[in-house]
């Protein structure tokens, strides 16, 4: 039981660690954010299943919906940045270029 919680927390902190290490490309940052949200979804689902407290089951669906909306906004932002700046490299973005 504790191993599952440790593993899920490890996945969450792996996403946080990935954001701090891979700040060069927008796509890797968005993938790490998605890893954070999926690990939170799995963590809430495991807590609901173990403790038989179904009052939080709607919260996991809301989090999953928020994750899907975040992906769509992130993908549109990635396409926008790639069209205007030519790449998704974070350090080559210059907002004065518009």
Residue, then its C-alpha position, 0 to 999 in steps of 0.5 A: x500500500x505504501x509502495x503505491x503511494x510512494x510510486x505515485x508521489x515519485x511520478x509527481x516529483x519526476x514531473x516537477x523535476x523534469x520541468x526544472x531540468x528541461x526548460x528548453x523546449x515548450x513541448x517537454x514542459x507541456x509533457x511534464x505538466x501532463x505527467x503532473x496532472x495524470x499522477x494527481x488523477x491516479x492518486x485521487x482515484x487510488x485514494x477513493x478506491x482504498x478508503x471507500x470515500x466516494x465524495x471525491x470521485x467527482x473531483x477526479x473527473x473534474x481534474x481529468x476534464x481540466x487536464x484535457x482542456x489544458x492539453x488543447x490550450x497548450x497544443x494551440x499555444x505550441x502551434x502559435x509559437x511554432x508559426x510565429x517564431x519558427x521553433x518551440x525553443x523557449x530561449x529563442x522567443x522574443x516577445x518584441x518580435x511581433 
